[in-house]
């Protein structure tokens, strides 16, 4: 019985020695990451630089070459435009254009305007809920972190999310006021209440 144990033990030791030797041979044959990087740097030095295509306005289709009409004025240099403010300005411009066209304000017109206003309010309210969840999560993460670097990053993210939350809440209030103003405009124009549903 002891003999079988010794043979089995010897076989295990032999397999381990052979396995480790094979690993050493493979490791010796595999180039290191530094060697691969050096070879790639040398290869790039020997190859001629490739010139990329330079696109000009002539390469664009004619529809893209024409300047856009009625584009909003760019914001102050270095300040990104607020997409919600741009959309609001565009809506105001569209509304004034509708008035100048003399468009007939029938049932479809009023239903569309009210549906658009309610959809914008609904989207903003959903966004407020998502942002509030993000702020709450960041508050919890901030309280549970010990690492000062992580806390600093979380604090920055939390401040950014809270600022965005305040902006979207203001948009919700603006949307509610827009709906109330639309209802008042429709009432003054003698529009039946059913047209706004």
N, C-alpha and C positions, 0 to 999 in steps of 0.2 A: 504494500500500500504506500509505504514511504517512497518507494521508487517511482511510482506514478506521480506523486506530488512533486518530487524533485525534477522529473522530466517536464511536467506541466509548468513548473516555475522557471525552468531553464528555457522553455519555449517562449514564455512571456518575455523574459529578459532579452532573448535573442530577437524577438519581433520588435521590441522597443529600440534596441540598438540599431537594427536595420532601418526602422522608421525614422529615427533621428538622423541617421546618415543620409537617408534620401532627402529629408527636409533641408539639410545643410547643402547638399549638392544642388537642389533646386534653388535655394536662396542664393548660392554663389553664382548661378547662371542667370538669375533675374536681375536686370539692371535696376539701380535705385532710382527714385524719383528725381534726385538731383542730376544723375547721369542723363536721364531722359530729357530733362529741361535744358542741359548744356547742349545736347545733340540738336534739339529743336532750335535753339538760339543760333547755332552754327549753320543749320540748314537755312534759316531765314536770312542770314547774312549773305549767303551765296546766291540766293534767288533775287532776280530783279524786282524792283517795286512795281506793283500793279496799279495802274491809274484807274480810278473809279469814274463812272459816267457822271458828268456834271449836267444837271437838269436846269433848263432855263424856261422862261415863259413860252418860248416857241415850241417846246416839247408838250405843253399842256393842250387839251382840246379847247376849241374856241369858246365853249360855254364857261370854262374856268378862267379864260383870259379877260372876259368882260368884268368890269368892276360891279360889285353888288350895289343895288340901289337900296336906299333907306337903311343903311347900316348904322347902328348906334355908335355914338362917339366913344372912342376908347377912354378908359378910366385913366386917372393920373398915372404917370409913368412909374413902373415898379409896383403898382397896386393891382392885384388880379381883380377882374370883374366878378361881381356876385351874380351867378347864373339866375337866381330868383329875381333879382332886381332887373336884369336884362329882360327876362320873360315878362315881368310886370310892365316894363316900358313898352315892350312889343305889343302886349295886350291893349294897352292904352292907345297906342298908335293904330292898331287894328280897329278898335272901337270908334275912333275918330274918323277913320277911313270909311267905315260902314255908314256913319252919319252923313258923310259928304257924298257917298254914292246914291243916297236916297233909297237905300234898300228897304223893301217892304218888310215891316216888322210883323210877321204873321206868327202863328202858333209854333211852327218849327223853329223860327228864330229865337223866340223866348225860351222854348224848351232846351235848345242847344246851349244858350248862354247860361241858363240856370244849371244844367247838367255839368257844364265845364267848370263852373264855380264850385259846385258841390264836390266834384271829383278832385279838384285842387285841394279843397279843404280836407277831404278824406285822406289823400296822399300825405299831406302835411301832418295830420294827426297820427297816422301810422308811423311816420318818420320820428315824431316826437316820442312815441312809445319806444321805438328802437334806441333812440339816443338816450332816453332816460335809463333804459336797461344797461346801456354801455357805461353811463356815468356811475350807476350803482355798482356795477361789476368792478370798475376801476377804483372806486372808493374802498370796496372790500379788499381788492388786491393790494392797494396801498397800505391798508391797515395790517395786512398779513405778511408783509415783506420786511426783512431785517436788513437786506443789502442796500446801502445808501444809493448806489448807482441805479439799481432797479427802481427804488422808490422815486428817484428823481425823474426817470423816464416815465414812470406811471403817473407822476404828478403832472408832467407836461401833457401827456395824453388826456388826462382827466380835465385839465384846464381847457384844452382844445375842444373836447367833447362838450363841456359845459357851455362854452361860448357858442358852439353850433346849436346846442339845445335852446339857448336863449333866442338865437336868431330865428329858428324854426317856430318857436312858440309865438314870436312876434308875427310871423307869416300866418300862423293859424288865426290870430286875432284879426289880421288884415283881411284874410279870406272870409271870416265871419262878417266883418263890416261890409265887404264887397257883396255878399249875399243879401244882407239887409238893405244895402243901397239899391241893389237890383230889384228887390221886392218893392221898394218904395218907388223906384222909377216906373216899374210895371203898373203899380197902383195909380200913379199920376197919369199914365198913358191910357188908363182904362182897360188894361189887359185883364181878362178873366183869370181868377186864381188857378183854375185847372190847367192853364197853359204853363205854369211854373212848376208843375209836379213832375 
